[in-house]
Amino acid sequence: MDTKALRQKILDLAIRGKLVPQDPNDEPASVLLERIRAEKQQMVKEGRLKAKDIKNDTIIFRGEDNLHYEKFADGSVKCIEDEIPFEVPEGWEWCRLKQIGNVIGGGTPKTNVIEYWDGKIPWITPADLSGYTDMYVSSGARKITEIGLQQSSAQLMPTGTILYSSRAPIGYVAIAKNSISTNQGFKSVVPYSGIISEYIYYCLIARTENIVMRATGTTFKEISGFQMAETIIPIPPSLEQVKISKYVTQILENITYISDERNVLQKLIESAKSKILNLAIQGKLVPQDENDEPASVLLKRIRTEKDELIKTGKIKRDKKESIIFRGDDNSYYESVGKNNCKIDNEYQTPLPDGWEYARLKSICTKIIDGSHNPPKSQASKSDYIMASSRNINHDTFVELDQVRYISKEDYEKENERTFIKENDILLTTVGSLGRSCIYQKFPSNLCVQRSITIISTLILPEYLKMYFDSPKFQEIIVTEATGTAQKGFYLNQLENVIIPIPPLTEQYAMTSYVQCLMFNIDQIYHMVRE
């Protein structure tokens, strides 16, 4: 469920009059707007408004041809049907924002005058509303003094004012819970009698896309006071504004609750998956079978197989070949040539009977990063895809439509670095660290950049990938990565990672069981989301 899109849909239905039923007994919005016009005329007489503040007021009406027109103060009339975005119910009216509220800018007192700051008047900037989710706001990070207010273009606005950020960015909205002022990054609306602040709050959120489209600027977009005042909005009767506001608030609270619960569920699922992988690599997920061939025999067979590959020149001998074993004192030791060294400081977790520890290089025939040469522009899509770490997600390739290519000639020049065979593991080791997948011959024309390491293993690839996915390895690769501009976990570090090795039969049983558990967890999550 896309909660963001759902919220927008709810608001769209609300301002179209499709969320709550209309009551024909409600005073129509046309009467409300007429009363507001009379109120503004009275405010001019009393000196609370200037004549210039209402001289550009207009009236939007539907003509006999069923089109919308706007009548100006000089008596002229203009068809504005192209500005009306949708039909509204009977009893509703369209109007400019300036007709139902006073649009006010803000200001900033001089920051080098200490007398202007740390007073008692709340002063809001768009940064104060970044990530803010409440409808109402009472204060920001700073306050100004009475003299600071008087010596700047900031204005003190009453409770119920709708604050709308007009630049950097456009569209943060809140309602003043008390008297408040803002900087120049706002175009606020002080509503007239009969206009419900909460309705205008939701209306402006729903109309933000239209407001942004009309904004101007190069360095950053800004909606001017004039443009903001010209925003066309639908006005229901006052009683319906109240109903809409209450109903939308209730629905959005429920959506937020569902979204929060989904986030909690997602965290629980991620935690459960991590726990499963940790239990798996500790030998605590599936029962051990004492009849299984022990991992020591498997590792001995791997050493024999590697000796044969060395003899035929297919791989090079490791001058620091490693064998890890448990001593009589139950500690772990490593034999490199004629030297034995205690390595309990590297791994202190005891393994189940039949399991062994081994360095990654001991169980692999190839650990090498991808091509160090940048793709050339003359290569085409008929040549070889050169994937980078961004193209590997856990288990899958992504965004393969956004890759670069290398020619067949360059591919063959770097055969060892570019050739990937079926069941090789691709592990991201520069930039985005620790994501992996097992190559299954798709795409067939694949090679990788140096941000990806190609690993050919002689144990079950699915088990080794499961270890790479485990919190244990993820912690290693993140904490031990080096570099400044981009973190990297380099080949000498990777090949010396110590891996817990179960018997081969248990590797198959474990990976099968883990895959089943992960599938079931994902199914539950998708069912809940839907």
N, C-alpha and C positions, 0 to 999 in steps of 0.2 A: 504494500500500500504506500503510495507516494503521498505522504501527509501534507507536504508543501502544496502540491497540486490540488489536493482535496480542500485545504483551507481557502485557496484562491477560488475554487469552484463554489464553495459556500458563500463567499463574499459576493461573487458575481450573481448568484441566485438572489441574494438579499437585496442588492440594489436594483434588480430587475422586478422586484415585487413578487417573486416566486417562492419565497421561503415561508412567509406567514400569510394567512388568508386576509383579504381586504374586508373591511366593515363599511357598508354603504352609509351607515349612520355617522361615521367619522366626519368631522369638518374637513372639507377638501383642502389640499395644499394651496390652491389658488387664493383662498380666503386668508390662509396663513401668510402668504407672500404679500398680499395687499396690506395686511396689518403691519408687516415689517416695514413696508414702504412708508406707511403713515408714521410709524415709530421713528424712522430715520428723519423724516421731515420735522418731527417734534424735537429731535435731538439737535438739529440744526438751529431751530428757534432758541433752544436753551443753551446753545454754544458748546454742546458736547460733541458735535460734529461740525465740520466746515462745509460750506456749500459745495466746494470743489470735490468733496468726498462722495457726493451723490449725483454730481452732474452727468456722470457717464453711466448711471444705472439704466438698465434696459429691462424689457419684459419679453419673455419668450412665450409664444402662443402657437396653436395649431390653426392654420387657415382653413377656409372652406374647401380647398383642394386637398386637405388632409396632410399638407406639408407643414414643416415648422418654420416660423418666421421670428425675427427679433425686431422689436420696436425700440428706437433710440429716443433720447430726450428731445431731439429737435423734430420729432414726428416722423422721421424717415423709417422705412421698413426694409429689411433684407431677409431673403430666404437663407436659412442655415441648415437645411435638411442634411447636408453632407457632414455636419458636425454632430448630429444626433446618432449615438452608437447603437441604440436599440429602443424598442417600444416599452412604455411603462404603463401600468394599470390606470384605469379610470380613477380620478381623484388625486393622482400624482401630477407633478409639474417638473419641467426642466428649468434650470436657472443657472446663472453664473455664480461662482463662489462668492463674489463680492456682494451679491444680492442678499445673502443670508448670514454674512459675517464680515467683520472688519479685518482685512488682511494686513498684518503688521510684520515689519522686519525687525532685526535686532542690531546689536552693536557691542563693541568691546572697549571698555575704558582703557586708557593708556596703561600698559603693564608696568611702566617704570615709575608710576606714581603710587606710592604705597597707601596713600589715603583713600584710593579708589577700591582697595581690595580687602578681603577678610572681614566683610561686614555681615549683615544679616539677610541680605536679599539673595535668594537662590538665583544662580546664573547657569544656564545650560548651553553646552556645545554639542554638536553631532556626536563627538566621541563619547559623551556621557550616555548616549542611547545605543551605542554599538553593543550588540548582543543583549540588549535590554528587551525583556519579554512581557513585562507588566504593561497594562493599559495606562496606568496613571504614574506620574512622576512628581516628586516633591522637591528634589534638589539635585545638583550635580556635584562635580568635584570641587568647585570653587563658589564663593559668594562675593558679592560686591557691596559697596557702601551706598548710602543715599546720595552722597556727592558724586560717587562714581557713576551712578545711574543718570544724574543730572548733567554730568559733563561728557556724556557719550550718547550715541544714537540708540542705546539699549532702552527698552520701555518696560514698565511694570505692567504685566497683564494679569487679568483676574483668574480665579479658580474656574475651571471648565474650558480654558483656552486650549485649542488643538495645536500642538507644536508639530511642525512638519519641516524636516531638514531639506533644504533647497540646493545643497551642494555637498560634495565630498563626504558621503554620497547623498543622492536624492532619495527620499522615501522613508527615513526613520520617522515614526509617528508616536506621539504620546499625548495624554491629556493632563493638563496642569492640575495637581491635587490641591494647590494653594497658589497664592500670588507668586509670580515667577517672571524672570527675564531671560533673554537668550542672547547669544552672539549673532553675528550677521549671517550665519549659516542656516538660518531658519526663516520661513515665511509662515507665521502663525495666524490662526483664525480665531477671532473672538466672536462667537456666535450671537445672533440676536435672539430675542424672546421667541419661544416656540420651536427653536432649532435645538435638537438634542446632540450634545457634544459626542456621545458614544456613536451615534449614527454617522456623523461627519467623520469621525475617526475611522470607522470601517469603510466608509465611502471613499476616503482618500487613499486608503490601502488598496482598495479595488481599482481605483483610477490611476494608480502610480505609473503604470505602463504608458498611459496616455500623457501624463505629466512629463515623464522622462523623454518621450518622443518630441515634445515641444521645447525642451531645454536647449540652450545654446552654449558655446564655449569651445576652446581648443585644448588647453591644458587640462581642464576638467569641465564637465557639464554643469550648468546652473540654471534653475528656473527663476526668472525675475519676479518681483512683486506683481508687476502688471500681468505677466503670463499666468501666474498662480491665480490671480483674481479672475482671470478670464476662463478658468477651468469650468466646464459644464458638468453639473451633477444633477441626479434625479432626486426630487424632494417628495417624500410621502407626507400624508397628514401627520401631525405631531404625535398622536396616539400610536400610529403605526411605526413611527420612528422608535418609540420606546419599546414596542413589541419586537421589532427587528433586532434592536440592540441587545435585548435580554436573550433572545433566542440564539443569535449568533454567538454571543459570549458563552452560552451553555454548550453549544455544539463544539466550539473551538476548544473549550476546556476539556471536553471528552476526547477530542482528537489528540490534544496534548497528552492526556493521560494514556491513551493507547500508544502514542509514540514513545512516551517514557517507558511504558511497560515493555514495548518491543525492544528498546535499547537495553533494558535490564535483561531481557531474555537473550539478546544477542551476546551480552557479556557473559552470561551464565553458560551459553553454548560454547563460546570461545574458551572459557575456563574448563569446561568438561572435555573439550577436545585436547587441550593441553595436558590435562590430567591423564587422559587415555594414553597419549603418546609417552608421557613420563613413565607410567606404569609398564607400558610395552617394553621400553628400552631397559627397564630394570628387571625384566623377567617376571613381572607380577600380574600380567594380564591373562596369560593362558597357562595351564598346568604343564610342568615339565614331565617328560617321559624318560625314565632312566634307560629305556631301550634305544633311545635316539643315539645316533652316532655323535659323539661329542665334538664341539667346535674345534678342539685341538687337532683332531684328525682332518677336519675340513681345512684348517690353516696349513697343515703339513702338505695336504694335497695341492693347495694353492701355491705353496713354495715350489713344489715339484713342477707344476704347470708353468710357473714363471721361469724356472730354470730351462725348460724346453724352449720357451719363447726367446730366451736370451741366446741359446745355442743357435737358433735359426736366424738370429739378428732382428727379430721383430720388436724386441724391446731391449733397453740397456740395463746392465746390472746396477743395482743400487749399492754404492760403496759403503753405505751406512745402513745395511739391511737390519731391520729391527725384529726381535722376538720378545714378546712380553709374557711373563709367566709368574705364577704364584709360588713363593718360597715356602720353606718349612715353617717359617714364622708367620705364615698366612699374609705376608705383605706382598706387594707386587714389585717385580723387578723387570728391567729391560736389558736384553743382551744385544749389544752392537759390536760385532767383531768378537774380540776376546774380553771385552769389558762388560761387566754387569753393574747396573746402577739401580738403586731403589727408587721407585717413582710413585710412592704413596702420596707425595705432595701434589701430583697431577690428578690422580684418581684414588679416592678413598672408599668409594662405594663398593661393597663386596658383591660379587656376581653369583647367580645360582650355579649349582653343580652342572657341569657340561658346557658352561659359557666361558669365553676367553676375551681378553682385551687385545686389540691390535691397532697399530697406527694405520691411518687411511691408506698410505702408500703401500702397505704390506698386502692389501687386499685388492689393489687396483693395478691395471696394466697401463693406464694412461690418466694423468692429471695434468691438463694443460689449458691455458687460457686461449681465447680465440684470436683472430687475426689482429695484428698490431697496425695494419695498413688501412688507412681510411678508404671507404668505397670511392670509386671513380665515377665521375658524372656520365661518362659515355656508356656505362653499363645499363642494360635495359631489364625489363621485367621478365624477359626470357632467359636471363642469366641467373645468378645465385642471390637469394635473399641473404642479407647480412643483418641478423637480429642483434639487438642490444638488450641490456638488462630490463629496459622498459617493456620489452615484448614478452617477458616471461612472468606469468602469474603462477601461483601454486597449481601445478598439474596441467596447465594449459598455456598455449601461446595466445597473445592478445595484440590487437592493433597491427596486424601484419599488413594492413593497407597503408601503414605509415613507416615503412622501412626503406632502407637504401639497398643498392645491389652492387655486386662485384662481377666482373667478367669471368668466363670459364678459364681464361688464361691465368688470371690472378688467383683464382681458386686452386688451380693445379700447382701453382708456384708454392703455395703455402699448405700443401696437402696435409701435413700433420696437424696444423692448427685449424684447418677448415673442415677436414673430413669428420663427419659424425655418423656413427653406425647405430643401428637399432638397439634399444635398451641402454644407450649411454644416458647418463644423468647430466643435465645442464643446470648449473648452479650459478646464481648471480653473486658475484664477489667484488664488484666495484659499484659505488653509487647506491643503488637499491640492493641491500644485502639479504642473502638467505632465502631467496625464492628459488624454487626448483621445479623441474618436470622431467619425465622420462621420455626420450625421443622414440616415437613409434613410426618413423618414416614419413611423417607429415609435418611440415611441407617437405616434399622430396628434394627440392633445390635449396636446402638450408645450410648456411654456415653462420658463425657468430663472431661478434666483436670481442675485444679483450675484456670487456666487463662481465663476460660469461666464461665459466670454467667447464671444460668437457671432462667428464669422469667415466672411464670404462672400468667396471668392477667385476671381480670374480665371485662375489657373493650375490645374493638375490638383490637386484636393483631396487625392487619395491621396498625391501627392508632398509636399505641404505638411505633411500629417499625419506622414509619414515623417520629415520634418525635425524636427517637434515631438517625435517619439519618440527622436531621436538623442541620444547623450551630450552633444554640443555644446550643443544647446538646453537639455537638462535641467540642465546645469551653469550656463547663463546664468540660467534662471528661478529656480534655488535660491539662487545666490550673490547675485543682484541684487534679490531680493525684500526688501521693507521691512515694518516693522510690529513691534509688541511682542506683543500678545495673540495676533494671527494674522498670519502673513506673507502679503503680497500682492504680486503682480507686476502693476502697474496699467497702464491703457490706454496712457498716454504712453510707458511703457517697452516694452510689447509692440509697438506699431505702429512703433517705431523699430529693432526687431531687424533685422539685416541677414541676408538669405536668399540662399544660392547658387542661381541659377536655370539649369537646363539647358535645352537645346532641348526643345520640347514633345514631339517624337517620343521623345527620350531619357527624358523624364519617364515616358511610358507604359511603355517597355521596362524602365526601372529598377524601377518599382513592381511590375510584373508579376514580375520576377525575384526581388525581395526577398520578395514574398508567397510565392512558390514555395519559396524557401530557408527562410523562417520556418515554413511548414507542414511541410516535411520534418524540420526540427529538432524541432518539437513532437511529430511522430509517433515519432521515435526516442526522445524523452524518455518518452512515454507507454508505449512498448513496454518500456523498461527498468524503469519503475516497476511495471508489472504483473508 
